[in-house]
Amino acid sequence: MGEATNRMTGAEAMVRMLAAHGVTHMFGLCGDTTLPFYDALARLDHGITHFLTRDERHAAYMADGYARVTGKPGVCEGPSGGGATYILPGVVEANESSVPILAITTDVATTSRGRYPLTELDQTALFRPLTKWNASLDDASRLPAMVRAAFRAMTTGRPGATHLALPFDTQKGLVDPSEIWADERHHHFPAEPAAPDPHAIAEAATCLAGAKRAVAICGGGPVIASAFDELRALAQLIDLPVATTVSGQGAIAETDPNAVGVVGSNGGNPATRALVDEADVIVFIGCRAGSVTTERWRSPTTDKTIIHIDSDPMVIGANYKTAVAICADARLALAALVAELQTRNVLPGQDGAARAKAAWDAKLAGFAPLATSGETPIRPERVIATLSRLLDDDAVVVADPGTPCPYFSAHYRWRGAGRNFITNRAHGALGYALAASMGAHIGRPGVKTIAAMGDGSFGFCCGEYETITRYNMPITSIVFSNSTFGWIKAGQNSGFGQRFYNVDFNRTDHAAVASAFGVKSWRVEDPDDLEPVLKEALAHDGPTLVDVISQPLHEAQAPVSEWVA
């Protein structure tokens, strides 16, 4: 009996280790192999709120949205077999987006392996190529150390997703309570940020001091690193225009005089493209310089002088010959660069404010008549303009790919720096926005959260409207309803001779579907009804949905330069 009182089970140890790492919320779905873990969650006093979701994919998306707004790792869980395969899409999206989430998938007992137990699969092999770090907890005595390793991997260097398989017999095995401890540095991310090489900083400063038309292009790195003040200081110091990728929105307030807005094939426009093309020096900051941002590596052209700042050394030089490589945390690198530039006697300005204003003026000239259009079906631009008027500066918008992403990226002008826009840019799976908005709401409950989706996405995620209702989350969903997989139809329209094949589907009454789940819902067909309905939806103290009968992408003036990137 003495030994029993000085031991805890593996399931109990997992709960204690999560609590020790500051976990207060987690998302998941029950299963046979999870019973000991759920029993420990039920019995112990741990301070963790568990949100029951309707499938594991959305549990991972919720953890992703939660992590992005809190700066804490998100935690999701699911059972073996189908649960492990269903949770994968959210894990790979987070990992490739540099968002730390821990996926715990319980498993059959180690003693059952190879005997064809129900739901057996090789979980570590399944998750290995899709995570930053991944292990199976086959030895209960090593469970605490492995959980610490998962949090260490998630939060340091380039953040990413981790996975732990938790076998049934490990959940019942014994763990020494003295092993239950956590390193506080790994409660948040980015943890233990790397400082830049001073020589590289000096080279970058020299390069910028000799530039005439430099441009910064910020990916998600400055947002993850909270490099807002440092980026603004650099922009002010040398009058540097600052553009962003879709993921980089929030690196700088788009009302800032030096802010250019989004560049690239998804959300950019001819004026922002021209600004990049005219540059002599490009500073990529926490940006992979991928196909969308660079319009398939044509803007900027490969003859530019490139300074590249990134926490991941494999990103630097992958797509452009790099004059100066700074492998470091974006915040620390920018702070060092500003300090070095301040020591230089002569700092020519880059005419950033004037160049940025010219780009915005050109974009707004095209946007203004569409934003007030009374055409039907309703133009997406009018939806964006209406939301811009109605939402507070601190609102969080989560947008699915398809119709919402390019319109928000191009035309919703973010009035403050910070994480206010979330979209899944790594793999672009439909159905992300609703669940990610739920995670974002849990992480930042005091602000208004919007989930924007197309009707294709609605079909992927509508089961979670039961979850959103059960927890009474006051999230407003906006569905751009046009009865087609719009991005693909636009690609067929522009590049395949308008041969529309298998992209259209029947119109769903999304408001009726959401109402059946208990969501207060409206359907809007007249543009004049849009503002009063959105006002009512945004003011409601529970979940709402507005189904907007909108113009399809292939008929619209969408801010997309090419449909296959």
N, C-alpha and C positions, 0 to 999 in steps of 0.2 A: 504493500500500500504506500510505503514511503516514496518509492520511485514514481508512482502514479501522481502523487501530489506535487512532485517537482518536475513534471513534464506537461506539455500541452500537445494537442494533436496538430498535424500539419494544416488542417483546415483552420483551426484556431490561430496558428502561427501566421497564416496568410492574412487573416483579418488584422492581427496585431501589427504586422509589418506594413500593411497599407496605411493604417492609422498612424504609425510611427513616421511615415513619409508625408504626413500632412494631407492625406486623401480624405476629403469630406463628402464627395459625391462620386457615384459610379453608376454605370449603365449596363444593363444586360438582360438575359433571358434564361429561364430555368431549364434544366434537363436532368435526366437520370444520373449522369456522372457528377452532377453538381450538388447532389443532396447533402453530403457532409459540409461543404462550404456554405451552403445556404443555412444549414442548421447552426453553424457557428455564427453567421451574421445575425440570426434570430436570437441566439442566447446571450451573446456578449455585449457589453457596453463599450461601443467603439466610436461613436460620433460620425459614422458614415451613413449618408442617405443613399439607398439603392433605388434606382428608377427602373421599373420593369418596362421593357420595350416589347414591341410586337414581332421584331426579328433582329437577328444579331448584326446585320449590316448597318441598320440604323443606330444600334447601340454604339458601334464604332464611330459613325458620323457624329453622334451626340458628344462622344468623348473628344473628338476633333474640334468641334465648335467650342466646347467648354475650354479646352486647352488654349485656343487662340485668344480668347478674351480674358482669361485669368492669369496667363503666364505660368500655370501649374500643369503638370502632366495630367492628361485625361486617362481614365481607367474604364475599360469595358470588359465584359466577360460573357462566355457562352459555353454550352456543353460540347461534347465530342461529336465526331461525325459531321452531320449537317451543320451544326452550330459553328464548327471550326471553318468549314468552307464558306458559310454565309458571312462570317465576320471579316473575311479576307479583303473585300473591296475597300472597306473603311480603313483597314490597316495599311494597305499599299498606298492609298491616297494620302494619308497622314505622313507616312514615311517619305514619300517623294515630295511632299510639301514642307518638309522640315518641321513637322509638328509632332511633339512627343505624346504618343498614347501607348499605354500598356494594355495588351489584349491577353486576358487569362482564359484559356480554354481548358476545361477539365477533361479528363481522359479515362479510358478504361484502365484497370489495374495493370501494373507492369507484369504481374504473374499471369495475365491472360494473353499477353502478346503472342501472336503466331497461332493462336487457337481459334481464330475466327469469331471473336466476341462481336456482338452487335456494336456498330459505330467505330470499330478500330480503323485508324489510318495513321500514317507516319507524320505526326503533326510538325515535328521539327524540320523534316524535309520539305513539307508543304510551305512553311513560313520562312525558310532560310533565305530564298532570293528576294523576299518582299519586306524584310525587316532590317533594321540596323543591328539587332542582336536578338537571339532567340534560343531557348533551352527547354528541356523537359526536366521537371523536378522529380527525378526518379528516387532520390534519397532524401527522406524527410529531414534528416539532420543538417542537410545543406540548403534547405529551403530559404532561411533568412539571408544567407550570403548571396544566393542567386537572385533574390528580390532586390537586394542592394545593387547587384551588378546591373540588373535591368534598369533601375532608376539612374544609375551612373551613366549607362550607355545612352539612355533617352535624352538626358539633359545637357550633356557635355559635347564639345565640338559642334558639328552640325547636328542639331536635334533631329530625332527620328523616332520611329515606332519600334517597340519591342514586343516579344511574345513569350509567354510562359505556359507550357503544358503542365497541368496539375493532375497526375493520375489518382485514381480512386483510392488505392492503397496508401499513397503518400498523404492523402487527406486524413487518413486514420492513423498514420504513423506518429511516432513521438519526436518532439523537438525540445531541446533544452531552452527554457525561458530566458536564460542569460544571453542567448543569441539574438534576442529581439531588440534591435537598435537600428537607427538610421542616421545617415549623414545629412544634416540640415541643408547643406549646400545643394542637395539634389531634390529639394522640395519645389524648386522653381527652375525655369529655363530662360535664357541660356546660362548654365552653371559653369563656373571656372572659365570665363571667356579668355581667349588667347589674345595677347597684346601683339602689335605689329613689330616687324624688324625696323629699327630706326633708319637703317640705310635705305630700305625700300620707301619709307616715308619721305626721306630727303629727295630721292629720285622723283617721286610723284610730285612733290612741291616744285622742283625745278621744271618738270614737264608742264605743270599748270601755269607757272610763272611765265613760261614762254608761249603759252597758248593765246589765241585770239578769239576763238569761237568754240570753247569747250562746252560740253554738255554732260551732265550726270544722268545716268539711267539706273533707277533704283528698283531692284526686285523686292522680294519679301524679306530679305535679310535685315534691312534697317528697321522694319516694323517689328520683327522678332526680337531684335537687339535693343529696341526702344532708343534708337539713335536719333530721335526727333530734334533735340536741341543742337546736337553736333552737326547734323545735316543742314539745319537752318543757319548755323554759324558759318559754315563753309559757303553756302549760297550768298550770304550777305557780304562775306569778306571779299570775294572776288566777283560778285555779281554774276553768279553761275546759274544758268537755267537748269532746273531739276525736272526731269521727266520720270515717269514710273512705268513699270509693267502693270498688268492687271493685278497681280498679286502684291505689287508694291504700293497700291493705293493706300494712303494713310501715312506714308513716309514723310510727307509734307502736306500741309493744308493746301488744297487746290485754289484757295483764294489768296494764297501768298503771292506777292508780286513775281517771284522767281519760278513759280510752279507752272509747268507746261501741261500737266495732265498725262494721260496714258498714250504711249506710243506703240506701234506695231499693228499687225493685221486685225486685231480684235480690240476695237476701241480707239485706235488712232485715226488720223485723217490726213489729207494731203499736206496741211499746214504743219502738223507735228512731224510728218515724214520729212518735209523740207528742212526743218530745223535740225534734225539728226543728220541729214545728208550734207548740210553745209558746215558741219562741225569739223574742226581739225583734230580735236582730242575728245575721246569718249571715256568717261569714268563709269565703269560698271560697278555697282555697289550692291553686294548680296543678290546677284542676278546671274542666272545661268546663260544668258544671251541665247535663248532657245529659238525655235522656229517662229513662234508667234511674235515675240518681242522684236525680232530682227527682220520680219517678213521673209523668212527663209534665208537669212544671212545676207540679205541684199541691202538692208538699211539698219545700221551703218555698213558701208562697203568695207572690204578687207584692207584698204590702204590707210585707214585711220590709225592714229596713235592711240593705243589702248592702255588705260590704267584699270586694273581689275582688283577689286577688294572682295574677298569671300572667305568664309570660315572653312570652306571645303577646298582643299588644294586640288582636287580632281576637276573642279569646275573651271579654275583659272587656266586659260589657254586651250580649252577644249574646242572652242569655235573660232577664236580670233588670235592671231599672233599678238602677244602681249608685251608691251614695252616695260611696264612696271607691274609686278605681281605682289600683292599685299595679302598674305594669308592670315587673317585675323578677324576677330569680332568687329562688326561694322561700327559699333559705337566707339570702341577703343581706337580703331583705325582712323575714323573721322576726327576724333578729338586730337589725336597725334598730328594729323595732317593740318588741322587748323592752327595748332600751336607752332608747327614748323613754318607754315606760311607767314605767320605773324612776325617771324624773325627776319623775313626777307624785306629788303629796302624798297624794292619796286614791285608792285603787284598790279599788273594791267587788268582792268575789268573785262568781263566776257560779254558785256551788253545783255545780260540774262533777262532782266526785267522787261526790256523792250522786245526782245525776241519772244519771250513767253507771252506777252500781251498780244503780239501780232498773231500768234498761233490760236490763242483763245478767241480773239475777235473774229477770226476766220471761221472757227468752229461754231461760235454763237450765231453768226450771220446765217449759217445754214440750218441751225437748230430752231431758231425763234419761230419761223412760220409753221414748222411742223409741230412745235410744242403747243400751239394754240389752234391747231387744225380741228375743224368740226367734221372731218370725214368719218365715214363708217366703212368697214370695221375700224375701231378706234386705233389711232396711231400709237405705237409704244412711246414715242416721244412725249405725247400728251400725258401719259401715265407718269413718266419720269418727272416732267415739269411739275405736275400736281403734287407728287410726293415731296419734291424739293421744297415746295412752299409749306407743306403741312408738318413735316417731320422736324423734330428738334435736332440740334447739332450733334447730340450724343447718341442718336438712334443707331442701331446696328442693323444693317441690311445683309442678308444672306441670299445669294443669287445662284440659281442653277445655270449650267451651260445652256446653249440654245438662245432663245430670245432675250432673257433677262441680262445675261452677262455683258454683251457688247453695249447695250443701251445704258446700263448703269455705269459701265466703265468710261464710256465716252461722254455722257451727258449729265450724270448726277455729280454736281461739284461739291466735293467734301470740304466742309468749312473748318475742319480742325484736323490736326495730326493725330494719329493713333489708329487702333484697330476698330474701325467702324464698318468695314466692308469685308465680307468673307465669300469666297467662291472656290470651287475645287478645280484648280488649274493644272494639277499634275496629270490626271487621267480623264477628267471631264465626264465622269459617270452621271447620267441623269438620276434624279431622285435624291440628291444630296441635301438640298437647301432646307427642306422641312426639318429633318433630324438635326442638322447642324445648327439651325436656328433654335431648336429646343435646348441643345447643349449650351449655346451662347446665352440664352435666357437664364438658365440655371446658374451660369457663371457670372452673369451681370444682370441681376433681376430688376434693378432700379431704372432701366432705360427701356424704350420701346424697341421691339425686335420685329423685323419684317422678313418673311420667307417669300422670295419671288421665284416663280417657276413657270415653265411652259406646261401645256396640258400633257405632253409626252412624259414629263417628269412626274406630274400628278399621278399617273398610272403606276409609277414605280414605288410610290411612297404613301399612298392614301391610307393604308392600314394604321399608320402612326397617328391619324387624327383621333383614334380612340385613346391613345396615350396622352396626346395634348389636351384632350377633354378631361381625362381622368385626373390629371394634375392641374387642370384649370390654368394653363399657361396663356397669358394674354398676348399671344403672338398673332399678328395679322398676316395671313397668306394672300398673295396676289397671284392669280393664275392668268397668264397670257394665253387665251384660248383661241386656237386657230386650226385645230383638227388635223395637224400634220407634224411630222418630225421635221421642223422647219429648217434646221441647219443643213440637213441632208438634201431636202428639197431645193434649197437655195443653191447648193452645190450642183445638183442635177440641172438646175435652171441656167447656171452660168457656165458650166464646163462640160455638160453632157447633152447639149442640144435639146434641152427641155424635155428629155425623155423621163417623165416622172414615173418611177417604178417603186411600188410598195413603200411609200412614205406617208400616205394619207390614211386616216382612220375616222370613225364616226365621232361626231361631237357628243361629248358627255356633259350632262348638267352638273358641273362640279359643285355648284352651290347646293344642289339637292343632295349630292353624295355627302358633302361635309356636314350638312344639316342633320343627316341621319346619324352621324357620329356625335351630334350635340354641339356642333360649331355654328355660331351665328353667321349667316352667309347671305350674300347678295350676288345677283347677276347684273352686269352693266353692259348695255349695248349702245346707249346714247352718250356721246362725249360730255354733254352738259350735266349728266347725272354723276359723272366720275368724282368730282370734288365733294359734293355733299355725302355721297356714299362712303368715300374714303375717310372723311372726317368722322362719320359715325362709327365706322369700323375701328379706327385708331383710338377712339375714346372709350370703346367698350372694355369692360374689366375682365373679359374672358377671351377665349380664342375666337377669331373671326376669319372669314375668307371672302374675298371679292373676286368673282369670276369675270374677267374682262374679255369681251368678244373683240379680238384684236387682229390687226393686219398681219398676215403671214410674212415671214422674212423674205421670201423670194419676190414679193411684190413691194417691199419696203425700201427705204433708203437707209439700210442698216449700216452702221459704222464698221464695216468689215471689208477689207480690201481683197481678200481671197478666202474661199470657203474650205479649202483643203490646205492646211498649214504643215 
